[in-house]
């Protein structure tokens, strides 16, 4: 099976565009990615489109009405916050399997304002075990408080995640917000669900991102100078476990996907998926990952995912943020884009936007926020329900 390469990728500046339609927003990112790859829609053999809020509305076909209807197959994907990453993964699978040589993945969302969650899960209140509510701020507040119970993680440590990511966003011209938020400001902002204040919650924005994926043969034909290799692509759901199923567990599917992704990429000494013949065993581990774009839907989530992704041992995430190890210039910079907390979180676009960010660093094109010498990067998204997608990307020597 061929290795798969990202030949072009881009995203629009996240913001709010009430005067534009979802296909129009998506078309802009698609054209940017096609231009970045040096190809046109006439060269693309298939397309995957990720969108959540208009999932039944054939968004992918409507995007082609904007950029060129060539008769190619279009697949529309919806998978909660993992929607964009799922579209990317399915596009990757089609090339990996040898069905196509050049495909396009697009993620897009037009968001309203307000709290996410609380819908689609059945009517009424569960008979037992409910703590807080099904709204996402409550779910991730509960997860953060459980981390505090087990490891003593402090309100200040959670708040430092927001300070870091908002600082990173000042270096990213495509982030929704590019504003410094000092620690006191974060901690004293409106409390949404303790310990997450308003400035510790992700930003609902409109946005789109896209990527052009190619087989090795096609990549060599078109030019490998700026190509990024997709070293691992993993999608998981929660395994069954004996626990209270009323409140979702934001950790389980991430741990499973992280383990599988490292194994597929050859980045864990204990390889479970060595049968994945498409991947060479790289012989490196989480410590060899140079940067991470992870799902910081809330500040508490980022702390949890440091441990879930193997960036540190359980209970050490607070130390990581205290010592600046996940800041730009630290041991493993996390969310240098500004993350969901400041760049913004258009649900269907986030997974591909993360891939754009990591690819930009591996290409050495990230400007003031560049992670110097980056060779491997990891992207991560979760969609409660549940889905977790992880991609390991590698610089092409």
DAVEN-V262792 format. One record per backbone hydrogen bond with DSSP energy under -0.5 kcal/mol. CO is the residue of the C=O (numbers start at 1). NH is the residue of the N-H. Records with the same first field share a line. If there is no record, write none. Layout:
BEGIN
CO->NH ; NH
END
This chain:
BEGIN
3->216
4->230
5->7 ; 214
6->228
8->212
10->210
15->206
17->20
21->25
22->26
23->27
24->28
25->29
26->30
27->31
28->32
29->33
30->34
31->35
32->36
33->37
34->38 ; 39
35->38
40->43 ; 44
41->44
45->73
46->104
47->75
48->106
49->51 ; 77
50->108
52->55
54->57
55->58
58->62
59->63
60->64
61->65
62->66
63->66 ; 67
64->68
68->70
73->47
75->49
77->51
79->82
80->79 ; 83
82->86
83->87
84->88
85->89
86->90
87->91
88->92
89->93
90->94
91->95
92->96
93->97
94->99 ; 100
95->98
101->215
102->45 ; 46
103->213
104->48
105->211
106->50
107->209
109->111 ; 207
116->136
130->132
134->118
135->138 ; 139
136->140
137->141
138->142
139->143
140->144
141->145
142->146
143->147
144->148
145->149
146->150
147->151 ; 153
148->152
154->158
155->159
156->160
157->161
158->161 ; 162
159->163
160->164
161->165
162->166
163->167
164->168
165->169
166->170
167->170
168->171
169->172
171->173
172->175
174->14
182->186
183->187
184->188
185->189
186->189
190->198
193->196
195->197
196->192 ; 193
197->200
198->201
200->299
202->204
203->205 ; 345
206->15
207->109
208->12
209->107
210->10
211->105 ; 213
212->7 ; 8
213->103
214->5
215->219
216->220
217->221
218->222
219->223
224->227
227->396
228->6
229->231 ; 394
232->392
234->390
236->388
241->243
243->245
248->250
251->255
252->256
253->257
254->258
255->259
256->260
257->261
258->262
259->263
260->264
261->265
262->267
263->266
265->282
266->283 ; 284
269->271
273->276
275->277
276->279
280->282
285->288
286->289
290->333
291->378
292->294 ; 335
293->380
294->296
295->297
297->202
298->301 ; 302
299->303
300->304
301->305
302->306
303->306 ; 307
304->307 ; 308
305->309
306->311 ; 312
307->310
313->316
316->320
317->321
318->322
319->323
320->325 ; 326
321->324
324->327
325->332
326->334
327->330
333->292
335->338
338->342
339->342 ; 343 ; 344
340->203
342->177
343->176
345->347
346->349 ; 350
347->84 ; 351
349->352 ; 353
350->354
351->355
352->356
353->357
354->358
355->359
356->360
357->361
358->362
359->363
360->365
361->364
366->369
367->370
370->372
371->374
375->395
376->290 ; 291
377->393
378->293
379->391
381->389
383->386 ; 387
387->383
388->236
389->381
390->234
391->379 ; 393
392->231 ; 232
393->377
394->229
395->397
END
